[in-house]
Amino acid sequence: MEYKSLLVTYNDGICTITINREKALNALNRTVFAELRYFFEEEGPQNKDLKGVVITGAGSKAFAAGADIKEFMDLDEAKAKSLSQNGHEVFFLIERFHKPVIAAVNGFALGGGCELAMACHMRIAGAKARFGQPEVNLGICPGYGGTQRLVQLVGKGKALELLLTADMIKADEAHRLGLANHVVEPGEEVAKATEILAKIASKAPLAVAKTVDCVNAYFDKHADGYDVEASTFGVLANSYDFKEGSAAFIEKRAANFKGE
Ligand code: DAK
């Protein structure tokens, strides 16, 4: 696919996806959603050399300043619901992706932008990053999972405060609340995310993917996370990588994992 609103680049197996709408503060329009869907449904899964994905925003001002408000003007109830469901599907693809996905939050992450960052497995915030869910200012509620994932990350009380006041918080506060994993100097967000992905890439790939599934099961109301963990443990204990990993430990050498 020829991307129009994303820049997709690869370096040593790590893919960096840059939302490339700097003039609109990287607001998430329909094209961004369609292209994210294509990457996480088609291009990413087909790439056998992929080690992980960083998502960031073009320029130094914004990660993504929200859903594109200019696309909201012609919405009726049915269209808005379907738009929200489409956003949920795309963000589930990210949350359930078989390789780690890290948001490198280089500026404003507001509304849909904060929701995109929260769908990623981790968030690295530049010191100038700002997080917030300002939907109530517009007369709506979050539509891309914000009411669910913010609660998961910061707890109900603080999530409700942020959602109901529409307050924007700084990177340090996001870190203190558990919304950001690390705070780094502005401009260092992608490098820090890449460093973490490179470390994870040295681990057993199947174990990494399945661990994400187990953690996601905790938040799945239809799954028993402990059952999922026990079954997953069984599958992994039967894998080539487990035999290799344990043999490598005993032989005091680096493991040569195959992801099998
Ligand atoms: N959408 C479209 N354009 C945006 C935008 C956005 N979210 N945010 C900024 N821009 C555009 C501005 O219109 C402006 O464009 P021009 O006027 O130059 O053409 C350009 O980016 C630069 O913005 P500013 O001039 O405003 O820049 P400032 O530095 O003065 O202010 C700011 C930066 C981030 C504080 C400000 O831009 C701002 O407040 N932006 C809006 C933040 C916001 O409210 N975001 C939306 C959150 S609500 C749903 C699904 C999802 C959602 C809702 C419903 N359904 C399925 C129905 C989620 C909604 C949201 O994300």
Residues whose N, C-alpha, C, O or C-beta is under 5 A from the ligand:
A	BS01	DAK	K23 A24 L25 A27 A65 G66 A67 D68 I69 K70 A80 L83 S84 F108 L110 G111 G112 G113 P134 E135 I140 C141 P142 G143 Y144
